[in-house]
Amino acid sequence: MKPFTVLLLYPDYLADTFGHDTYLAFVEAPSAREAELKAQSEASAQMGLDSIPDPYDFHVLATFAGHHSNLKENT
């Protein structure tokens, strides 16, 4: 298992302003594609299974090897 950082775009039917709402996931997986699938499932689970018809509606914007916590917005 390797660490990955995956940036997802919320589906239009869940976004306040489509194209602006993203989900950043830190996952462990054997490959980048598996990391993306895991991140999509995680994002869907966070929203509640009843509200997301398909976890794949979360569009993958970027996948990076490693956990890049410096990508989060500083508050």
N, C-alpha and C positions, 0 to 999 in steps of 0.2 A: 504494500500500500504506500502511496505517495501523497504528499499534501498538494492541494490545488486551491486556487481562489477562482470563483466563478461569478461573473457579473451577469445578472438576468434583467430583462425588461418585463415589467408587469404587463399582462394582457390589457388591451384597450378597455374591456368591460370592468376592470378593477381599478384602473388608474384615475386619479383626480384629473391629471393633465397627461394624456397619452404621450409617451416619449420622454417623460420626465421622471417617472417613478421606476426605481430600480431596486433590486435585491442583491446583496453581496453575501456570498456563502463561502465558508471555509470548510472544505471537505477532504476526506481521505479516500482515495480510490486507486485501482491499479492502472487506469489510463485516463486521459483527458475526457474522452467520450463518457466513460463511466462516471467521472466527476460531474459532468454536466447533467446527466440523468439523475444523479443523487441530489444535486442542488435543486433541480426542478421539483423533485419529490418533496424536498425539505421546504421549499417556498410554498408549495401547495398545502402542505400540512400546517404551516404557520397560519395560513389564511382560513383553515378549516376545510375539511374534505367536502362538505356540502356546497361550498361556494365556488369551487373550482371544478368545472366539468372535465378538464384534461390538464395534468401538470405540464404537458409539453406546450401549453399556451404561453408559458414563461419563455420568452425568446432569449437565447444565449447571445450576449453581446461580446463577451471576451472570457477566455479561460487562460489562467496563468499557472505555471508550475510553482509550487510553494505557497505559503500563507503570507499574503501581503497586507498586513493590517494597516499600513500607512496609506492605503487607498480609501479608508473611511474618512468621512468629513470630521475635522476637528471642531469640537464644541466647547 
